[in-house]
Amino acid sequence: MKVKTKISNHRIFGFWTATSLVVGNMIGTGIFFLPANLGAIGSISILGWVATAIGALCLAFVFARLSIVYPKSGGPYTHSRDAFGNFVGFQMGWGYWIMGWTSNAAVSIAFISYLSLFIPILRENRILSFMGAIGVLWVATIINCIGLRAGGRVQLITTILKVCPLIIVPLVGLFFINIDNYFPTHQPDTSLFQGINSAFALTLWAFIGLESATVPADSVEDPGRTISRATLFGTGLVAIIYLFTTVVLFGLIPAQILATSHAPFVDAAVLVFGSWIGPIVGICILISIYGGLNGWVLLQGQVPHSMAQEGLFPKAFAQESKDGTPIFGLVVSSTAASILMFLTLNNTMANQVKMVVEVGSVMTVFAYLLSSVSTYVLFRGPTNNVYAKLTPALHIAVFGGVLYSLFAIYGAEMRTLLYVAVGFLIGIPMFLWGRRDAARNA
């Protein structure tokens, strides 16, 4: 039984905007700071990136095929619902929504934290930093409330600005590489396999967001074709950027120094271009963080909007503006993120907020797992659609996507998995609320 709502006909996102969602939402702060964590492992961590990239590309292929056959808004939620029913679909959408707004709270705080390098008073004054984080979140929210077209344009511009330094610095840095910096490849007290495994665990989360183009499908031009191409191209581009940047950084900076760096990408840029480049790269990092925030703000209203249209979420979330923008969902999501940020004012709550973000991320990986498995349910039986067939390539992609997801879940702490279970249980009243609204509307 579905809520009778208007299906948006505002196809405003083309290939490049859809791609910018994929690229912009994956590339946040990780690539700028993660090399320091990998430096503690050694240059063997480059192979960890390769393994992670293969898993991510498998998932991208699965989402690309699903988006061609089922070009509907909602992304992982839609696929899980079509394959396993309303309740399972709701749980996947519920977890994805939680991940969206909790991540936005964390990213807003990260933006102000990095901005404090330029404005030290933000580091010293907790209230001021909180107000700054709230401000940057609501600026992104207001831009997206103006319309999806405005949010899409900001996403495209910030993605271009963040990708440029990630290409230019490593390209020039190739001429300054010292081969000796790649050795020893790993710590003497660990094996090659342990090194690769540790790097794989660290880099798994860097690809969260590869499904971003599938979420606002109703706003994408020629959704089946555009989303599939944007998902594959965007994920492949990010994989190349991650790998290329890491290879060059390890060649520029010895691993033991890289491991102690607070801003490894800035250090590499200064080494290549001189000290004058430092502030410029710093601004690029701020743009990168804001671009990731804008992209996730854009998506945070889309999933509950799609679920409400199907009668699985309170009907208020199905409301949209004349141009198809789910303003109610955007405002509610950013309000929840603001409350979460307020809790960080209390030092004892800061770690709890970090835990909430981790829980949301793991819930998203469950959505990846269910989306991968759903292809076997949705594509079974004879069909005339060439893209809905379980080809050998799709079998391999599903297997890789399932392994990727299971490894990420396996790597989570038991306490986190317990909270994930609680998070799914908490969503049940919201599911019942949505079904009640759907019954009343019908």
Secondary structure, 3 states (H helix, E strand, C coil): CCCCCCCCCCCCECHHHHHHHHHHHHCCCHHHHHHHHHHCCCCCHHHHHHHHHHHHHHHHHHHHHHHHHCCCCCCHHHHHHHHHCHHHHHHHHHHHHHHHHHHHHHHHHHHHHHHCCCCCHHHHCHHHHHHHHHHHHHHHHHHHHHCHHHHHHHHHHHHHHHHHHHHHHHHHHHHHCCHHHHCCCCCCCCCHHHHHHHHHHHHHHHHCCCCHHHCCHHHECCHHHHHHHHHHHHHHHHHHHHHHHHHHHHHHCCHHHHCCCCCHHHHHHHHHHCHHHHHHHHHHHHHHHHHHHHHHHHHHCHHHHHHHHCCCCCHHHHCCCCCCCCHHHHHHHHHHHHHHHHHCCCHHHHHHHHHHHHHHHHHHHHHHHHHHHHHHHHCCCCCCCHHHCCCHHHHHHHHHHHHHHHHHHHHCCHHHHHHHHHHHHHCHHHHHHHHHHHHHHC
